[in-house]
Amino acid sequence: MPTLTIFSSVPARTAAEAAPAATSRPIPAVLGADLEVPVKGGRLVGYANLDYAASAPCLEPVSAAVTAALPAYSSVHRGAGYASQLTTARYEQARHTVRAFVGARPDDAVIFTRNTTDATNLLARCLPEGSTTVVFDTEHHASLLPWQKSVRLAPPAFPGEAVRAADAALAGIDGPKLLVVTAASNVTGELWPIAALAHVAHRHGARILVDAAQLVPHRRLNLTALDLDYVAFSGHKLYAPFGAGALVGRRDWLAGGEPYLKGGGAVRSVGDDIEWHDDPEPRHEAGTPNVLGAIALAAACDALTATGWTELVREEERLIARLRSGLASIEGVRELSLWGDDHPRVGIVSFTVDGYSAREVAEVLSSEYGIGVRDGKFCAHPFVRHLLGETDGGCEDGTASAVRASIGIGSTQEHVDRLVEAVRDLVNRC
Ligand SMILES: Cc1ncc(COP(=O)(O)O)c(C=O)c1O
């Protein structure tokens, strides 16, 4: 099992401010780095994938792990045959790997889900009776919407304000409470002060769920050191696009919640009465699980851990700084940011271009330059509306939206420079 260097538990820090690992190993390659795509005029150009925050390409070691597991692929938890035992062992080993990857406590549950959305919805169904959730309007819809009873907080003007607002909201709530917050914004890439928020939550007897979908592909996370109760993330954003995600955290609420799916695997016995498993993993993983997804997810965790993170973070920071300063040098381009230029962030930049809708920009980038970005409100409608303020994001019909460029393993300086020059060309056409 991989050993992890843990984050400091000093509350005021963001996850990524903690010390990097001492050693770095080579960063693995991604599949499709040599993909060529057609552009106007029929030419083929190398694809500049700048849409990692939506779904990242597959890492080579992930593809290799899935390929290696396929010949023995068989049922899990049910068969006495050798292949079934081997596949079961691989599936359960994947659980251990994911647990280690996020630095979970030994007794934390690790439930394989389809993705982050599935994980937050699962937890929502397991909250104790009468629970209230506190959530910022800056969240992705996966973390904003699943809760039956929630208090929504306005986007905070600075990180300390986030902590103060959570503190005040939690103080006014009776009964079980859960604070939900993202570790890294899918709109701005900005890192949230999750250790300080965990501290505040616990002071009020609340728990904290961290949406780590955009953090774990970019930074080491340690649930134990940060004193988090739950984390959720998706394999397809973590270079493991095989349909698995995970919810990791404290067992008791998960053991008490309604089984997420009712069927084989979730029950101990069925007669006149039904005896459900009270172990969270079988209880919430009814039916045949996504074994290859779990194996892929674990292979991505292993591959990222093996890099030691240092070089990976350094290269990402170099490229994102270059991208941001390039975009800032173009008149009429505005980067979206909640907490200002200097706040630490992962490799995500959202921006608007005067005179163009986000859709127009994204389409030109694709059709003329072979660049893939995302446009829209990124499933974070309240947050994007807030960031765009009075502006219309280039759309006269008021459907404000932005362009998002995001990077990761396999992103190159040429990709970044191509995007900046393409946006500059576009602006010069006006
Ligand atoms: C911060 C964040 N949370 C949750 C999600 C939802 O992830 P998924 O679509 O894999 O469920 C996303 C996806 O973009 C995200 O960026």
The ligand as a MOL file (V3000), in Angstrom:
LIG
                    3D

  0  0  0     0  0            999 V3000
M  V30 BEGIN CTAB
M  V30 COUNTS 16 16 0 0 0
M  V30 BEGIN ATOM
M  V30 1 C -16.4330 20.6030 -7.7550 0
M  V30 2 C -17.2790 19.5790 -8.4370 0
M  V30 3 N -18.1090 18.8360 -7.7110 0
M  V30 4 C -18.8860 17.8930 -8.2550 0
M  V30 5 C -18.8690 17.6540 -9.5950 0
M  V30 6 C -19.7440 16.5800 -10.1710 0
M  V30 7 O -18.9440 15.5680 -10.6490 0
M  V30 8 P -19.5900 14.3500 -11.4220 0
M  V30 9 O -20.2030 14.9350 -12.6620 0
M  V30 10 O -18.4480 13.4680 -11.7190 0
M  V30 11 O -20.6040 13.7610 -10.5320 0
M  V30 12 C -18.0280 18.3940 -10.4170 0
M  V30 13 C -18.0260 18.1850 -11.8690 0
M  V30 14 O -17.6960 19.0440 -12.6380 0
M  V30 15 C -17.2140 19.3800 -9.8120 0
M  V30 16 O -16.3820 20.1140 -10.5450 0
M  V30 END ATOM
M  V30 BEGIN BOND
M  V30 1 1 1 2
M  V30 2 1 2 3
M  V30 3 2 2 15
M  V30 4 2 3 4
M  V30 5 1 4 5
M  V30 6 1 5 6
M  V30 7 2 5 12
M  V30 8 1 6 7
M  V30 9 1 7 8
M  V30 10 2 8 9
M  V30 11 1 8 10
M  V30 12 1 8 11
M  V30 13 1 12 13
M  V30 14 1 12 15
M  V30 15 2 13 14
M  V30 16 1 15 16
M  V30 END BOND
M  V30 END CTAB
M  END
